[in-house]
Amino acid sequence: MSSESITIRLAQRHDYQFELQFGAGVPALRGDEPPPLGQGAGPSPMQLLASAVGNCLSSSLLFALRKFKQAPEPLSAEVTAEVGRNDANRLRVLAIRAKLTLGVPAGTLEHLDRVLGQFEQFCTVTQSVAAGIPVTVQVFDSEGTQLK
């Protein structure tokens, strides 16, 4: 089994605003807490978490379909993180719901059932997050038909 390390550097710029540095060749991003703590001048940590789950799921679905030489583009995703208080009255991400939408009708894609049955298992971020936060995934085609 191979191992890899990912290092992100954060530098405080003002109050709750941090510059997130991803490494050579990748533009920096500013993160910030929403008001009243921060100014909302960038995505919050919860938004970054939800976007990481959605990006990973979308990439996994695209990879799985392309493996079968299928063209589902353009894919889109909507990810909702439910935030609430836990038993200790601390704010936590309680659940994540992801809705992925294919850019084409399901009938135009081959091997779709097989892809839908396994693509989530290859999503590193979602599988890691799901160990501590329930993640629900739905997939729709371009005509609005729910496939998963």
CYANA upper distance limits for C-alpha pairs under 8 A (distance plus 0.5 A):
  7 THR  CA     22 PHE  CA      7.67
  7 THR  CA     23 GLY  CA      8.49
  8 ILE  CA     20 LEU  CA      7.26
  8 ILE  CA     21 GLN  CA      6.25
  8 ILE  CA     22 PHE  CA      5.52
  8 ILE  CA     23 GLY  CA      7.74
  9 ARG  CA     20 LEU  CA      6.35
  9 ARG  CA     21 GLN  CA      5.46
  9 ARG  CA     22 PHE  CA      7.12
 10 LEU  CA     18 PHE  CA      6.45
 10 LEU  CA     19 GLU  CA      5.97
 10 LEU  CA     20 LEU  CA      5.17
 10 LEU  CA     21 GLN  CA      6.61
 11 ALA  CA     18 PHE  CA      5.79
 11 ALA  CA     19 GLU  CA      5.68
 11 ALA  CA     20 LEU  CA      7.30
 12 GLN  CA     16 TYR  CA      7.70
 12 GLN  CA     17 GLN  CA      6.50
 12 GLN  CA     18 PHE  CA      4.82
 12 GLN  CA     19 GLU  CA      6.86
 13 ARG  CA     17 GLN  CA      6.09
 13 ARG  CA     18 PHE  CA      5.91
 13 ARG  CA     19 GLU  CA      7.08
 14 HIS  CA     18 PHE  CA      7.71
 15 ASP  CA     38 GLY  CA      7.39
 16 TYR  CA     32 ASP  CA      6.01
 16 TYR  CA     33 GLU  CA      6.48
 16 TYR  CA     37 LEU  CA      7.73
 16 TYR  CA     38 GLY  CA      5.84
 16 TYR  CA     39 GLN  CA      8.41
 17 GLN  CA     30 ARG  CA      7.12
 17 GLN  CA     31 GLY  CA      6.08
 17 GLN  CA     32 ASP  CA      4.86
 17 GLN  CA     33 GLU  CA      7.57
 17 GLN  CA     38 GLY  CA      7.60
 17 GLN  CA     39 GLN  CA      8.49
 17 GLN  CA     41 ALA  CA      7.89
 17 GLN  CA     42 GLY  CA      8.23
 18 PHE  CA     30 ARG  CA      6.13
 18 PHE  CA     31 GLY  CA      5.76
 18 PHE  CA     32 ASP  CA      6.92
 19 GLU  CA     28 ALA  CA      7.04
 19 GLU  CA     29 LEU  CA      6.24
 19 GLU  CA     30 ARG  CA      5.00
 19 GLU  CA     31 GLY  CA      6.83
 20 LEU  CA     28 ALA  CA      6.03
 20 LEU  CA     29 LEU  CA      5.57
 20 LEU  CA     30 ARG  CA      6.36
 20 LEU  CA     31 GLY  CA      7.36
 21 GLN  CA     26 VAL  CA      8.35
 21 GLN  CA     27 PRO  CA      7.89
 21 GLN  CA     28 ALA  CA      5.30
 21 GLN  CA     29 LEU  CA      7.28
 22 PHE  CA     26 VAL  CA      6.46
 22 PHE  CA     27 PRO  CA      7.80
 22 PHE  CA     28 ALA  CA      6.94
 29 LEU  CA     42 GLY  CA      8.33
 30 ARG  CA     41 ALA  CA      7.91
 30 ARG  CA     42 GLY  CA      5.85
 30 ARG  CA     43 PRO  CA      7.77
 31 GLY  CA     41 ALA  CA      7.61
 31 GLY  CA     42 GLY  CA      5.06
 31 GLY  CA     43 PRO  CA      5.54
 31 GLY  CA     44 SER  CA      6.22
 31 GLY  CA     45 PRO  CA      7.62
 32 ASP  CA     38 GLY  CA      6.51
 32 ASP  CA     39 GLN  CA      7.23
 32 ASP  CA     40 GLY  CA      5.95
 32 ASP  CA     41 ALA  CA      6.19
 32 ASP  CA     42 GLY  CA      5.46
 32 ASP  CA     43 PRO  CA      6.39
 32 ASP  CA     44 SER  CA      5.70
 32 ASP  CA     45 PRO  CA      8.12
 33 GLU  CA     37 LEU  CA      6.60
 33 GLU  CA     38 GLY  CA      4.98
 33 GLU  CA     39 GLN  CA      7.01
 33 GLU  CA     40 GLY  CA      6.03
 33 GLU  CA     41 ALA  CA      8.36
 33 GLU  CA     42 GLY  CA      8.15
 33 GLU  CA     43 PRO  CA      7.91
 33 GLU  CA     44 SER  CA      5.50
 33 GLU  CA     45 PRO  CA      7.86
 34 PRO  CA     38 GLY  CA      5.51
 34 PRO  CA     39 GLN  CA      6.07
 34 PRO  CA     40 GLY  CA      4.68
 34 PRO  CA     41 ALA  CA      8.33
 34 PRO  CA     44 SER  CA      7.16
 35 PRO  CA     39 GLN  CA      5.71
 35 PRO  CA     40 GLY  CA      6.63
 40 GLY  CA     44 SER  CA      7.83
 43 PRO  CA     47 GLN  CA      6.20
 43 PRO  CA     48 LEU  CA      6.78
 44 SER  CA     48 LEU  CA      6.71
 45 PRO  CA     49 LEU  CA      6.69
 46 MET  CA     50 ALA  CA      6.75
 46 MET  CA     81 ALA  CA      7.95
 46 MET  CA     93 VAL  CA      8.07
 47 GLN  CA     51 SER  CA      6.51
 47 GLN  CA     81 ALA  CA      8.44
 48 LEU  CA     52 ALA  CA      6.53
 49 LEU  CA     53 VAL  CA      6.91
 50 ALA  CA     54 GLY  CA      6.76
 50 ALA  CA     79 VAL  CA      6.54
 50 ALA  CA     80 THR  CA      7.37
 50 ALA  CA     81 ALA  CA      6.70
 50 ALA  CA     96 ILE  CA      7.76
 51 SER  CA     55 ASN  CA      6.36
 51 SER  CA     79 VAL  CA      7.54
 52 ALA  CA     56 CYS  CA      6.51
 52 ALA  CA    125 VAL  CA      7.43
 53 VAL  CA     57 LEU  CA      6.62
 53 VAL  CA     79 VAL  CA      8.33
 53 VAL  CA     98 ALA  CA      8.49
 53 VAL  CA    125 VAL  CA      6.49
 53 VAL  CA    126 THR  CA      5.72
 53 VAL  CA    129 VAL  CA      8.43
 54 GLY  CA     58 SER  CA      6.52
 54 GLY  CA     77 ALA  CA      6.81
 54 GLY  CA     78 GLU  CA      7.67
 54 GLY  CA     79 VAL  CA      6.51
 54 GLY  CA     98 ALA  CA      6.98
 55 ASN  CA     59 SER  CA      6.55
 56 CYS  CA     60 SER  CA      6.55
 56 CYS  CA    123 CYS  CA      6.23
 56 CYS  CA    124 THR  CA      7.72
 56 CYS  CA    125 VAL  CA      6.75
 56 CYS  CA    126 THR  CA      7.36
 57 LEU  CA     61 LEU  CA      6.62
 57 LEU  CA    119 PHE  CA      8.35
 57 LEU  CA    120 GLU  CA      7.03
 57 LEU  CA    123 CYS  CA      6.36
 57 LEU  CA    126 THR  CA      7.46
 58 SER  CA     62 LEU  CA      6.61
 58 SER  CA     75 LEU  CA      7.64
 58 SER  CA     76 SER  CA      7.96
 58 SER  CA     77 ALA  CA      7.50
 58 SER  CA    100 LEU  CA      7.41
 59 SER  CA     63 PHE  CA      6.49
 60 SER  CA     64 ALA  CA      6.57
 60 SER  CA    119 PHE  CA      6.23
 60 SER  CA    120 GLU  CA      7.34
 60 SER  CA    122 PHE  CA      6.88
 60 SER  CA    123 CYS  CA      6.21
 61 LEU  CA     65 LEU  CA      6.73
 61 LEU  CA    115 VAL  CA      7.88
 61 LEU  CA    116 LEU  CA      8.29
 61 LEU  CA    119 PHE  CA      6.03
 61 LEU  CA    120 GLU  CA      8.03
 62 LEU  CA     66 ARG  CA      6.54
 62 LEU  CA     72 PRO  CA      7.67
 62 LEU  CA     75 LEU  CA      8.34
 63 PHE  CA     67 LYS  CA      6.58
 64 ALA  CA     68 PHE  CA      7.57
 64 ALA  CA    115 VAL  CA      6.45
 64 ALA  CA    119 PHE  CA      6.60
 65 LEU  CA     69 LYS  CA      7.12
 65 LEU  CA     70 GLN  CA      5.75
 65 LEU  CA     71 ALA  CA      7.60
 65 LEU  CA     72 PRO  CA      7.74
 65 LEU  CA    111 HIS  CA      8.42
 65 LEU  CA    112 LEU  CA      7.95
 65 LEU  CA    115 VAL  CA      6.99
 66 ARG  CA     70 GLN  CA      5.44
 66 ARG  CA     71 ALA  CA      6.98
 68 PHE  CA    110 GLU  CA      8.03
 68 PHE  CA    111 HIS  CA      7.69
 70 GLN  CA    109 LEU  CA      6.65
 70 GLN  CA    110 GLU  CA      7.46
 71 ALA  CA    109 LEU  CA      8.06
 72 PRO  CA    102 LEU  CA      6.16
 72 PRO  CA    103 GLY  CA      5.98
 72 PRO  CA    104 VAL  CA      6.22
 72 PRO  CA    109 LEU  CA      7.91
 73 GLU  CA    102 LEU  CA      7.08
 73 GLU  CA    103 GLY  CA      5.32
 73 GLU  CA    104 VAL  CA      7.38
 74 PRO  CA    102 LEU  CA      7.11
 74 PRO  CA    103 GLY  CA      4.99
 74 PRO  CA    104 VAL  CA      8.26
 75 LEU  CA    100 LEU  CA      7.73
 75 LEU  CA    101 THR  CA      6.21
 75 LEU  CA    102 LEU  CA      5.30
 75 LEU  CA    103 GLY  CA      5.71
 76 SER  CA    100 LEU  CA      6.37
 76 SER  CA    101 THR  CA      5.72
 76 SER  CA    102 LEU  CA      7.23
 76 SER  CA    103 GLY  CA      8.04
 77 ALA  CA     98 ALA  CA      7.41
 77 ALA  CA     99 LYS  CA      6.03
 77 ALA  CA    100 LEU  CA      4.86
 77 ALA  CA    101 THR  CA      6.55
 78 GLU  CA     98 ALA  CA      6.33
 78 GLU  CA     99 LYS  CA      5.69
 78 GLU  CA    100 LEU  CA      7.07
 79 VAL  CA     96 ILE  CA      7.50
 79 VAL  CA     97 ARG  CA      6.14
 79 VAL  CA     98 ALA  CA      4.87
 79 VAL  CA     99 LYS  CA      6.78
 80 THR  CA     96 ILE  CA      6.16
 80 THR  CA     97 ARG  CA      5.66
 80 THR  CA     98 ALA  CA      6.95
 81 ALA  CA     93 VAL  CA      6.85
 81 ALA  CA     94 LEU  CA      7.98
 81 ALA  CA     95 ALA  CA      6.41
 81 ALA  CA     96 ILE  CA      4.97
 81 ALA  CA     97 ARG  CA      7.01
 82 GLU  CA     93 VAL  CA      6.26
 82 GLU  CA     94 LEU  CA      6.04
 82 GLU  CA     95 ALA  CA      5.68
 82 GLU  CA     96 ILE  CA      6.63
 83 VAL  CA     91 LEU  CA      7.21
 83 VAL  CA     92 ARG  CA      6.14
 83 VAL  CA     93 VAL  CA      5.04
 83 VAL  CA     94 LEU  CA      6.12
 83 VAL  CA     95 ALA  CA      7.92
 84 GLY  CA     90 ARG  CA      8.40
 84 GLY  CA     91 LEU  CA      5.88
 84 GLY  CA     92 ARG  CA      6.16
 84 GLY  CA     93 VAL  CA      7.07
 84 GLY  CA     94 LEU  CA      6.83
 85 ARG  CA     89 ASN  CA      5.43
 85 ARG  CA     90 ARG  CA      5.55
 85 ARG  CA     91 LEU  CA      5.00
 85 ARG  CA     92 ARG  CA      6.39
 86 ASN  CA     90 ARG  CA      5.99
 86 ASN  CA     91 LEU  CA      7.02
 86 ASN  CA     92 ARG  CA      6.97
 86 ASN  CA     94 LEU  CA      8.42
 93 VAL  CA    133 ILE  CA      7.70
 94 LEU  CA    133 ILE  CA      6.76
 94 LEU  CA    134 PRO  CA      7.77
 95 ALA  CA    133 ILE  CA      6.12
 95 ALA  CA    134 PRO  CA      5.50
 95 ALA  CA    135 VAL  CA      6.52
 95 ALA  CA    136 THR  CA      8.50
 96 ILE  CA    133 ILE  CA      7.66
 96 ILE  CA    134 PRO  CA      6.81
 96 ILE  CA    135 VAL  CA      5.26
 96 ILE  CA    136 THR  CA      6.84
 97 ARG  CA    135 VAL  CA      6.26
 97 ARG  CA    136 THR  CA      5.25
 97 ARG  CA    137 VAL  CA      6.53
 97 ARG  CA    138 GLN  CA      8.47
 98 ALA  CA    135 VAL  CA      8.00
 98 ALA  CA    136 THR  CA      6.63
 98 ALA  CA    137 VAL  CA      5.33
 98 ALA  CA    138 GLN  CA      6.73
 99 LYS  CA    137 VAL  CA      6.50
 99 LYS  CA    138 GLN  CA      5.31
 99 LYS  CA    139 VAL  CA      6.33
 99 LYS  CA    140 PHE  CA      7.98
100 LEU  CA    137 VAL  CA      8.06
100 LEU  CA    138 GLN  CA      6.66
100 LEU  CA    139 VAL  CA      5.24
100 LEU  CA    140 PHE  CA      6.74
101 THR  CA    139 VAL  CA      6.22
101 THR  CA    140 PHE  CA      5.21
101 THR  CA    141 ASP  CA      5.96
101 THR  CA    142 SER  CA      6.99
102 LEU  CA    106 ALA  CA      8.39
102 LEU  CA    139 VAL  CA      8.04
102 LEU  CA    140 PHE  CA      6.74
102 LEU  CA    141 ASP  CA      5.17
102 LEU  CA    142 SER  CA      6.01
103 GLY  CA    141 ASP  CA      7.16
103 GLY  CA    142 SER  CA      5.58
104 VAL  CA    108 THR  CA      7.50
104 VAL  CA    141 ASP  CA      6.60
104 VAL  CA    142 SER  CA      5.37
104 VAL  CA    143 GLU  CA      8.13
105 PRO  CA    109 LEU  CA      8.13
105 PRO  CA    141 ASP  CA      5.74
105 PRO  CA    142 SER  CA      5.64
105 PRO  CA    143 GLU  CA      6.42
106 ALA  CA    112 LEU  CA      7.99
106 ALA  CA    141 ASP  CA      6.04
106 ALA  CA    142 SER  CA      8.14
106 ALA  CA    147 LEU  CA      8.47
111 HIS  CA    115 VAL  CA      6.82
112 LEU  CA    116 LEU  CA      6.51
113 ASP  CA    117 GLY  CA      6.67
114 ARG  CA    118 GLN  CA      7.13
115 VAL  CA    119 PHE  CA      6.16
116 LEU  CA    120 GLU  CA      8.36
116 LEU  CA    148 LYS  CA      7.48
118 GLN  CA    122 PHE  CA      7.93
119 PHE  CA    123 CYS  CA      7.59
120 GLU  CA    126 THR  CA      8.08
120 GLU  CA    127 GLN  CA      8.01
121 GLN  CA    127 GLN  CA      7.30
122 PHE  CA    127 GLN  CA      8.38
123 CYS  CA    127 GLN  CA      6.54
124 THR  CA    128 SER  CA      6.65
125 VAL  CA    129 VAL  CA      6.59
126 THR  CA    130 ALA  CA      6.33
126 THR  CA    135 VAL  CA      8.04
127 GLN  CA    131 ALA  CA      7.08
128 SER  CA    132 GLY  CA      8.28
129 VAL  CA    133 ILE  CA      6.41
129 VAL  CA    135 VAL  CA      8.36
130 ALA  CA    134 PRO  CA      5.85
130 ALA  CA    135 VAL  CA      6.09
137 VAL  CA    148 LYS  CA      8.05
138 GLN  CA    146 GLN  CA      7.76
138 GLN  CA    147 LEU  CA      7.95
138 GLN  CA    148 LYS  CA      5.65
139 VAL  CA    146 GLN  CA      6.44
139 VAL  CA    147 LEU  CA      5.91
139 VAL  CA    148 LYS  CA      5.50
140 PHE  CA    144 GLY  CA      6.15
140 PHE  CA    145 THR  CA      5.83
140 PHE  CA    146 GLN  CA      4.86
140 PHE  CA    147 LEU  CA      5.86
140 PHE  CA    148 LYS  CA      7.64
141 ASP  CA    145 THR  CA      6.01
141 ASP  CA    146 GLN  CA      7.23
141 ASP  CA    147 LEU  CA      7.53
